Amino acid sequence: MKLFESITYYFGVYKHFIGKRLYIVFALTAAAAITEAFGITLILPLIEAADAGDGGLERGGRAVQFLYATLELIGIQDSVVGILIFIGAIFIGKGFLKFVEGGYASYLRAQLMKEIKGKMFNAYRFMDYRYYADNNTGHFINVINGQINNFIRTFDTFTRFLTMIIITASYLSIAFLLAWKFALMAIAVGFVLLFLFRYLNKYVQDLSRKTSKEESLLNKFLVQTIQSFKYLSSTNQMQYLKGGVMSSIKRLAFYMFRQGAASAFTKAIREPVSVIFLLFVIIAQVVVFDSPIAPIFVALLLFHRGMQHMIGIQDDWQKTMEKIGSLEMVVNEFEVLEKHREESGERPIGKLREGIELHNVSFRYENKDEDVLKSINIRIPINNMIAVVGESGAGKSTLIDTLTLLLKPQGGKIYIDGIDSSEIEVGSWRSQIGYVSQETVVFDDTVANNICLWKGDYENDPDVKERVEEAAKRAYADEFIREMSDGYQTVVGDRGVRLSGGQRQRLFIARELYKNPNLLILDEATSSLDTESERYIQKSIDALKGSITVVIIAHRLSTIKNSDLIYVLEKGEIIESGTYDELSLNSESKFSQMVAIQSL
Ligand SMILES: Nc1ncnc2c1ncn2[C@@H]1O[C@H](COP(=O)(O)OP(=O)(O)OP(=O)(O)O)[C@@H](O)[C@H]1O
């Protein structure tokens, strides 16, 4: 991208998030810069009023005429003290404008952060399950925290970059009005410098892109290491992940150093370049034009300020480029998420009345060559208990994901109460579902909040308290909860690390029972329980029979004895269906073989 295109592109990105308010910052900056340049120019009449010469500049010039006219209007054109007070007032005014500008820029920065993080969080909330499954947690955390924070930093440096252009332009245009020959020289030198810096900018920009990618990778390694801490420590395998983490950190450090060195270079040459230019101007004035320096004193002061700011332009652009990889990554993430936004119909669905029907449903994962579900036909009538069994990898969980509408089948239809699922507003359906999945979900909060999921106040609402405890009793969790230090108010810790596997699962079941769902999905819900807990929970589940619709996936076939109908899934196909007795009594059936193996 050409420089100008890049500037307008990045400007467009910020404007997209904070709107026209962005212009206010620049208006305030220009006002502050012009005020300061005006203050410096006042030295001209000051010199004159103090009888130290005539400032060397033609009084006929329009700018100078305007200056004197202003002083005459106030009545201080000949008063040294008057002019000094006026200069003081101008600089106080400039200070005030700078404060307002800085304050407003901070306000916009905070707004930008709120806007982008909020939007990204929402975009993540509504991303489709496939995109979630294809990425790792580290990536999401990195984007929403690290990369967005860098994005905000680029906003600072980018606004400062444009601000510097405005200030430089203000100084140089006033200098131009006072002594145009030198102003032209300064502008020419500035452009040559900016041209030379092009390569440095490109270098820093490439480093920034690499850094953003590396940060994502590092985050992935870190999150995986922390998540699998227990396993990795107890099997002494931390070292294998450590290698990846350390080399990623090393690469990041190297990028950081190179960016820092480039930045130090720009900063270091700012002063010498400006001074060398001034020396040239002085030499030109004294040697070539054979004139004294005093007359161009004010113009020199303005040039010096202007030149410093001009190199500041480069410095801030470079700093923007240092983090531009993050801006690009965030913008790209928004674009990708827009494409991976979960599709949903518009039609809200009421309480399940008739049941669910899968009609010739087939599904294939993008990276697979074979269908995982092949022309599935299943009926789940209301208040029935339906079981799905099959070997590992048969497609049971995939089937469940189509029921919750997380996965959209490529072939066939799913009807809920006779309504085509593609028309249904997914939220209205999912809020009726209770789902005990294979991965137990426990939040770092109290037991009570883990059960009611913050949908009530356990401590102050007796109704909530009663319902929470009732759900826990039905999940056979009440007893162990009461034995904990603070009972229902005990904080269970991140991912439930302070609970045993069986306790975590019972807590999970309690939450789903509390929800009072219309469809309860149990995917290996009792697999990590001891026989006694399992039997007890089985009783609770059996007690639900006839009052809510239940879909059970279980490897242990004894747990599905009471189901109304059992479907046997093999390699994505329903090969048998019937009641437990029908299937187990048929010696030809796959199901009876499975039962036989389990009773060995
Ligand atoms: N996100 C995914 N991307 C690609 N393939 C997948 C994905 N999830 C599952 N599969 C594949 O789909 C097939 C069915 O998987 P599924 O999890 O539905 O089986 P399952 O019957 O529930 O197995 P288990 O009893 O072991 O949980 C498997 O071959 C699996 O490798």
The ligand as an SDF file (V2000), in Angstrom:
LIG
                    3D

 31 33  0  0  0  0  0  0  0  0999 V2000
  -14.5820  -30.8710   14.7370 N   0  0  0  0  0  0  0  0  0  0  0  0
  -14.3790  -31.9750   14.0070 C   0  0  0  0  0  0  0  0  0  0  0  0
  -13.7310  -31.8780   12.8220 N   0  0  0  0  0  0  0  0  0  0  0  0
  -13.5110  -32.9800   12.0640 C   0  0  0  0  0  0  0  0  0  0  0  0
  -13.9300  -34.2120   12.3810 N   0  0  0  0  0  0  0  0  0  0  0  0
  -14.5790  -34.3830   13.5370 C   0  0  0  0  0  0  0  0  0  0  0  0
  -14.8390  -33.2740   14.4090 C   0  0  0  0  0  0  0  0  0  0  0  0
  -15.5050  -33.7370   15.4850 N   0  0  0  0  0  0  0  0  0  0  0  0
  -15.6590  -35.0840   15.2920 C   0  0  0  0  0  0  0  0  0  0  0  0
  -15.1130  -35.4710   14.1240 N   0  0  0  0  0  0  0  0  0  0  0  0
  -15.0970  -36.8240   13.5510 C   0  0  0  0  0  0  0  0  0  0  0  0
  -16.4290  -37.2560   13.3610 O   0  0  0  0  0  0  0  0  0  0  0  0
  -16.5730  -38.6270   13.7040 C   0  0  0  0  0  0  0  0  0  0  0  0
  -17.7050  -38.7810   14.7220 C   0  0  0  0  0  0  0  0  0  0  0  0
  -17.3230  -38.1350   15.9220 O   0  0  0  0  0  0  0  0  0  0  0  0
  -18.3130  -38.0370   17.1670 P   0  0  0  0  0  0  0  0  0  0  0  0
  -17.6280  -37.2520   18.2080 O   0  0  0  0  0  0  0  0  0  0  0  0
  -19.6330  -37.5760   16.7020 O   0  0  0  0  0  0  0  0  0  0  0  0
  -18.3880  -39.5820   17.6030 O   0  0  0  0  0  0  0  0  0  0  0  0
  -19.0170  -40.2310   18.9060 P   0  0  0  0  0  0  0  0  0  0  0  0
  -19.8530  -41.3360   18.4320 O   0  0  0  0  0  0  0  0  0  0  0  0
  -19.6720  -39.1840   19.7430 O   0  0  0  0  0  0  0  0  0  0  0  0
  -17.7240  -40.7720   19.6070 O   0  0  0  0  0  0  0  0  0  0  0  0
  -17.4170  -40.9520   21.1940 P   0  0  0  0  0  0  0  0  0  0  0  0
  -18.3260  -42.0060   21.6880 O   0  0  0  0  0  0  0  0  0  0  0  0
  -15.9960  -41.4010   21.1780 O   0  0  0  0  0  0  0  0  0  0  0  0
  -17.6170  -39.6130   21.8220 O   0  0  0  0  0  0  0  0  0  0  0  0
  -15.2280  -39.1040   14.2110 C   0  0  0  0  0  0  0  0  0  0  0  0
  -14.6050  -39.8030   13.1600 O   0  0  0  0  0  0  0  0  0  0  0  0
  -14.4670  -37.8410   14.5040 C   0  0  0  0  0  0  0  0  0  0  0  0
  -13.1220  -38.0010   14.1920 O   0  0  0  0  0  0  0  0  0  0  0  0
  1  2  1  0
  2  3  1  0
  2  7  2  0
  3  4  2  0
  4  5  1  0
  5  6  2  0
  6  7  1  0
  6 10  1  0
  7  8  1  0
  8  9  2  0
  9 10  1  0
 10 11  1  0
 11 12  1  0
 11 30  1  0
 12 13  1  0
 13 14  1  0
 13 28  1  0
 14 15  1  0
 15 16  1  0
 16 17  2  0
 16 18  1  0
 16 19  1  0
 19 20  1  0
 20 21  2  0
 20 22  1  0
 20 23  1  0
 23 24  1  0
 24 25  2  0
 24 26  1  0
 24 27  1  0
 28 29  1  0
 28 30  1  0
 30 31  1  0
M  END
$$$$
